[in-house]
Amino acid sequence: MERCPPSSLAAACAVPQDRRMEHHVYFWLKDEFKNEVGGARMEAALTELVKSPNISKAHWGKPAATEVRPVTDHSWDYGISFHFDTLEAHEKYQKADPIHDAFSGGHREMWAKVLVMDLA
């Protein structure tokens, strides 16, 4: 199955498909952080996290206001979608990235639950 888009976005396929990956993480905040101050802290932390040089493309946000359906989950508070050009860049992000280390080490007390889903 062809996963690369046609001509207009072909540059996105310059990296071989078996080397790229996406990293999706969903955060549920603890009740004591579900307020304006906690939200501002989380958003500032996410804004810093996306500055990691290991990430090739980044987006973070809150659940979209889509229709409630049996297959949708709007229960999380914040989510990230990061693209890495290689698996090695992802590994470096996980194991040797001071920006990622500051994010996870400095804010994990805010999270009741974290769910990671990686896509090759």
C-alpha atoms as a printed R data frame, in Angstrom:
    type eleno elety resid chain resno       x      y      z
1   ATOM     1    CA   MET     A     1   0.000  0.000  0.000
2   ATOM     2    CA   GLU     A     2   1.375  3.410 -0.984
3   ATOM     3    CA   ARG     A     3   1.619  5.700  2.042
4   ATOM     4    CA   CYS     A     4   3.310  8.672  0.385
5   ATOM     5    CA   PRO     A     5   1.110 11.409 -1.050
6   ATOM     6    CA   PRO     A     6   1.221 12.369 -4.728
7   ATOM     7    CA   SER     A     7   3.532 15.057 -6.139
8   ATOM     8    CA   SER     A     8   2.550 18.121 -4.054
9   ATOM     9    CA   LEU     A     9   3.785 16.522 -0.839
10  ATOM    10    CA   ALA     A    10   6.397 14.189 -2.279
11  ATOM    11    CA   ALA     A    11   9.202 15.917 -0.335
12  ATOM    12    CA   ALA     A    12   7.690 14.450  2.833
13  ATOM    13    CA   CYS     A    13   8.550 11.030  1.436
14  ATOM    14    CA   ALA     A    14  12.257 11.763  0.938
15  ATOM    15    CA   VAL     A    15  13.022  9.689  4.034
16  ATOM    16    CA   PRO     A    16  12.419  5.981  3.376
17  ATOM    17    CA   GLN     A    17   9.107  4.857  4.854
18  ATOM    18    CA   ASP     A    18  10.722  2.216  7.035
19  ATOM    19    CA   ARG     A    19  12.797  4.863  8.802
20  ATOM    20    CA   ARG     A    20  10.165  7.506  9.650
21  ATOM    21    CA   MET     A    21   7.826  7.326 12.600
22  ATOM    22    CA   GLU     A    22   5.151  9.258 14.462
23  ATOM    23    CA   HIS     A    23   4.931  9.496 18.235
24  ATOM    24    CA   HIS     A    24   1.518 10.252 19.755
25  ATOM    25    CA   VAL     A    25   1.101 10.874 23.466
26  ATOM    26    CA   TYR     A    26  -2.091 11.611 25.396
27  ATOM    27    CA   PHE     A    27  -2.078 13.185 28.856
28  ATOM    28    CA   TRP     A    28  -4.782 13.114 31.507
29  ATOM    29    CA   LEU     A    29  -4.128 15.774 34.138
30  ATOM    30    CA   LYS     A    30  -4.638 15.137 37.821
31  ATOM    31    CA   ASP     A    31  -7.703 16.938 39.175
32  ATOM    32    CA   GLU     A    32  -5.626 19.527 41.037
33  ATOM    33    CA   PHE     A    33  -4.077 20.647 37.724
34  ATOM    34    CA   LYS     A    34  -7.362 20.886 35.793
35  ATOM    35    CA   ASN     A    35  -7.569 24.642 36.201
36  ATOM    36    CA   GLU     A    36  -6.262 27.802 34.548
37  ATOM    37    CA   VAL     A    37  -2.883 27.675 36.312
38  ATOM    38    CA   GLY     A    38  -2.337 23.978 35.587
39  ATOM    39    CA   GLY     A    39  -3.404 24.415 31.971
40  ATOM    40    CA   ALA     A    40  -1.049 27.344 31.500
41  ATOM    41    CA   ARG     A    41   1.811 25.333 33.004
42  ATOM    42    CA   MET     A    42   1.151 22.351 30.744
43  ATOM    43    CA   GLU     A    43   0.846 24.521 27.645
44  ATOM    44    CA   ALA     A    44   4.096 26.349 28.435
45  ATOM    45    CA   ALA     A    45   5.820 22.977 28.929
46  ATOM    46    CA   LEU     A    46   4.494 21.648 25.605
47  ATOM    47    CA   THR     A    47   5.592 24.829 23.835
48  ATOM    48    CA   GLU     A    48   9.133 24.195 25.079
49  ATOM    49    CA   LEU     A    49   9.022 20.469 24.298
50  ATOM    50    CA   VAL     A    50   8.337 21.015 20.591
51  ATOM    51    CA   LYS     A    51  11.668 22.871 20.352
52  ATOM    52    CA   SER     A    52  13.565 19.570 20.496
53  ATOM    53    CA   PRO     A    53  15.902 19.372 17.486
54  ATOM    54    CA   ASN     A    54  15.137 15.647 17.190
55  ATOM    55    CA   ILE     A    55  11.527 16.297 16.153
56  ATOM    56    CA   SER     A    56  10.940 17.004 12.468
57  ATOM    57    CA   LYS     A    57   7.281 18.039 12.818
58  ATOM    58    CA   ALA     A    58   5.230 18.732 15.943
59  ATOM    59    CA   HIS     A    59   1.684 19.517 16.982
60  ATOM    60    CA   TRP     A    60   0.057 19.614 20.387
61  ATOM    61    CA   GLY     A    61  -3.463 20.420 21.434
62  ATOM    62    CA   LYS     A    62  -6.619 19.536 23.328
63  ATOM    63    CA   PRO     A    63  -9.359 17.173 22.190
64  ATOM    64    CA   ALA     A    64 -11.116 18.461 19.092
65  ATOM    65    CA   ALA     A    65 -14.781 19.357 19.501
66  ATOM    66    CA   THR     A    66 -15.862 16.466 17.297
67  ATOM    67    CA   GLU     A    67 -19.137 14.630 17.570
68  ATOM    68    CA   VAL     A    68 -19.356 12.189 20.462
69  ATOM    69    CA   ARG     A    69 -19.416  8.669 19.046
70  ATOM    70    CA   PRO     A    70 -18.830  5.252 20.602
71  ATOM    71    CA   VAL     A    71 -15.355  5.090 19.021
72  ATOM    72    CA   THR     A    72 -14.054  8.520 20.061
73  ATOM    73    CA   ASP     A    73 -12.282  9.357 23.307
74  ATOM    74    CA   HIS     A    74 -12.421 12.964 24.450
75  ATOM    75    CA   SER     A    75 -11.404 12.167 28.035
76  ATOM    76    CA   TRP     A    76  -7.745 13.223 27.736
77  ATOM    77    CA   ASP     A    77  -6.620 16.802 28.415
78  ATOM    78    CA   TYR     A    78  -3.634 17.311 26.081
79  ATOM    79    CA   GLY     A    79  -2.108 15.369 23.223
80  ATOM    80    CA   ILE     A    80   1.034 15.571 21.119
81  ATOM    81    CA   SER     A    81   1.812 14.314 17.642
82  ATOM    82    CA   PHE     A    82   5.510 14.298 16.784
83  ATOM    83    CA   HIS     A    83   7.145 13.141 13.556
84  ATOM    84    CA   PHE     A    84  10.707 11.814 13.532
85  ATOM    85    CA   ASP     A    85  12.696 11.370 10.335
86  ATOM    86    CA   THR     A    86  14.347  8.229 11.691
87  ATOM    87    CA   LEU     A    87  13.917  5.726 14.486
88  ATOM    88    CA   GLU     A    88  17.338  6.859 15.701
89  ATOM    89    CA   ALA     A    89  16.050 10.432 16.115
90  ATOM    90    CA   HIS     A    90  13.198  9.071 18.219
91  ATOM    91    CA   GLU     A    91  15.609  7.036 20.332
92  ATOM    92    CA   LYS     A    92  17.813 10.095 20.865
93  ATOM    93    CA   TYR     A    93  14.711 12.081 21.857
94  ATOM    94    CA   GLN     A    94  13.775  9.404 24.400
95  ATOM    95    CA   LYS     A    95  17.221  8.711 25.858
96  ATOM    96    CA   ALA     A    96  19.472 11.747 25.376
97  ATOM    97    CA   ASP     A    97  17.376 14.880 24.818
98  ATOM    98    CA   PRO     A    98  17.657 17.489 27.575
99  ATOM    99    CA   ILE     A    99  14.446 19.194 26.400
100 ATOM   100    CA   HIS     A   100  12.486 15.939 26.690
101 ATOM   101    CA   ASP     A   101  14.150 15.162 30.024
102 ATOM   102    CA   ALA     A   102  13.174 18.593 31.398
103 ATOM   103    CA   PHE     A   103   9.594 18.108 30.219
104 ATOM   104    CA   SER     A   104   9.063 14.646 31.663
105 ATOM   105    CA   GLY     A   105  11.083 15.228 34.823
106 ATOM   106    CA   GLY     A   106   9.639 18.643 35.523
107 ATOM   107    CA   HIS     A   107   5.963 17.967 34.937
108 ATOM   108    CA   ARG     A   108   5.141 14.301 35.495
109 ATOM   109    CA   GLU     A   109   3.544 15.068 38.858
110 ATOM   110    CA   MET     A   110   0.756 16.760 36.883
111 ATOM   111    CA   TRP     A   111  -0.305 13.611 35.025
112 ATOM   112    CA   ALA     A   112  -2.829 11.074 36.237
113 ATOM   113    CA   LYS     A   113  -2.324  8.992 33.085
114 ATOM   114    CA   VAL     A   114  -0.128  9.018 29.985
115 ATOM   115    CA   LEU     A   115  -0.789  6.891 26.904
116 ATOM   116    CA   VAL     A   116   1.811  6.540 24.121
117 ATOM   117    CA   MET     A   117   1.046  5.236 20.638
118 ATOM   118    CA   ASP     A   118   3.824  5.064 18.032
119 ATOM   119    CA   LEU     A   119   3.134  4.675 14.335
120 ATOM   120    CA   ALA     A   120   5.647  3.438 11.769
